[in-house]
Amino acid sequence: MIQIPVNQLKDIAIKEGLIDAATFDAIAEDSIRLKTNVAEALISRSIVAESYLFQLLSRYFNIPLAALFDKNIDENVLRLLPESLARQRRVIVFGREADGFISAAMENPSDLESIEFLEQYLNGKIRAYLATDSDLSKGFALYGRRQSEDFKRLIEENITESLKLGKKGEEAAADVPIVAIVDNIIAYAVSLHTSDIHLEIFEDGILIRYRIDGILHEIMKIPKTVHPAIIARVKLLAALKIDEHYKPQDGRIRYKIGPDMLDIRVSIIPTFHGEKINMRLLTAAQRPLALSEVGMLDDTVALVEDNIKKSYGMVIVCGPTGSGKTTTLYSILNILNRPEVNIVTIEDPIEYNIKYVNQTQINPAAGVTFATGLRSILRQDPNIVLVGEVRDNETASIAVQAALTGHLVLSSLHTNDASTAVPRLMDMGVPPFLEGAVLNAIIAQRLVRKICIDCIHSLSPTEEQIVSLRKQMADLGLEKDFKPPRFIYAGSGCPSCGGTGYRGRIGIFEVLSVSEEVRKVILSSHFDLDEMKVVARSQGMMSMFEDGLRKVEKGMTTIEELLRVVRE
């Protein structure tokens, strides 16, 4: 992001009525301690939306916004600068102007060294524009259109070369063609914003699939012959046992791609035809997201913030694997990360490094489980404890005891919705009187794909869509609260989103705030889940589907996407 003196940013923020001087100074002091950008801290704490901040910076520096989602990018000009340099310099060259200047969307238009480099490389004068992350993403997506053809060609060439060499095992794993194949698989996945890479071995070959925005896509098939070498290469990178083929193995790769560092979680399991690889890609350096950025609307943010301000108790985030629970927990930790509190976590694995948070990785081989790690954490004088997941009776019991003894405990649980977390904990052996004493709030969530902002358009809902929505509300017992949306939105498909009409994901949420009335239901001798839901509804709890419906009306997602996720 473009650099602006802290005092100038303070003047702008106060003048715009975004913040008072004392609060700004406190955030600036925290940013210095955490070695982060003050502007990014304002975004992550929901003081200002990223789009509005860029408008203010544009006015302050008198540099126009690139607004690439409103422009047609000249791909011939775009490709004058190779993608590797574009990513390294965080710049998109998007057109030529009438006066001969080359238009460049830059993350930091005040970077004179980069402008001078571009002018020499492109042999022309540069006119710099201020680029948002969305602008840069659109440009990088356009590079990816041709990269698909290049990717398949490179893979095929390296497979041919590898088969000629005929090496096996560890020797093949270090061979140039196999190294290139694995590198290209990862690099192409990164360019498509892939969350998981699946390498699956079948009778007729290896199937490569990428999970993009929650949906699996078949990328290509490659010959089965190179399977042992690819497995060996991935094991070598993840420091796993190359000669072990009959037991599951888990590892981690720290991988550099251009200017970015990736953490890649590797899981290898034996299947009928051979070993299957799953690689989960995690950006190593990432700004903690504000709760609004993960998809919470203002009323939901306020409800969550009220519950995490308490000095003790439990806040649980629920949902299936891959529903964004960890991202939400880290966003909450970012709000709570202050000099006066000691935060300790026990995680499996540590997905993102957070400054000034003491993070512990479980290691069953060394006897460090969630339960044993949590016991040790409680001897570290913590104020706030994060337990990555409550998986068993012992962990649940210790977490509840920690919440009872003056600690704020954050954790995750696998349940379908917020309400069912209560009987789930009971099944784990937590007595109702303890649940009633410690629970502050339960957040349930799913991820839905966002409509691509480059090709979004509005339309009226069809009768079929209204019937589907009404049926879903009826299934939830909420038909009387249903009001069909007047307008909905969709993406028509464009180069930025690969023709899908979607780009990125946000959460849909329901928050069960454990009030005194809800607590009484939990403590009753004959606990009734339906009764608790009725009480929670009477106090304003909104279901995930209703939260998603609000996002449909705001043009954030589509009816089809909402129904797909809620019905899964």
Secondary structure, 3 states (H helix, E strand, C coil): CCCCCHHHHHHHHHHCCCCCHHHHHHHHHHHHHHCCCHHHHHHHCCCCCHHHHHHHHHHHHCCCECCHHHCCCCHHHHCCCCHHHHHHHCEEEEEECCCCCEEEEECCCCCHHHHHHHHHHHCCCEEEEECCHHHHHHHHHHHHHHHHHHHHHHHHHHHHHHHHHCCCHHHHHCCHHHHHHHHHHHHHHHHCCEEEEEEEEECCEEEEEEEECCEEEEEEEECHHHHHHHHHHHHHHCCCCCCCCCCCEEEEEEEEECCEEEEEEEEEEEECCEEEEEEEEEECCCCCCCCCCCCCCHHHHHHHHHHHCCCCEEEEEECCCCCCHHHHHHHHHHHHCCCCCCEEEEECCCCCCCCCCEEEECEHHHCECHHHHHHHHCCCCCCEEEECCCCCHHHHHHHHHHHHCCCEEEEEECCCCCCCHHHHHHHCCCCHHHHHHHEEEEEEEEEEEEECCCCEEEECCCHHHHHHHHHHHHHCCCHHHCCCCCCEEEECCCHHHCCCCEEEEEEEEEEEECCHHHHHHHHCCCCCHHHHHHHHHHCCCCCHHHHHHHHHHCCCCCHHHHHHHHHC
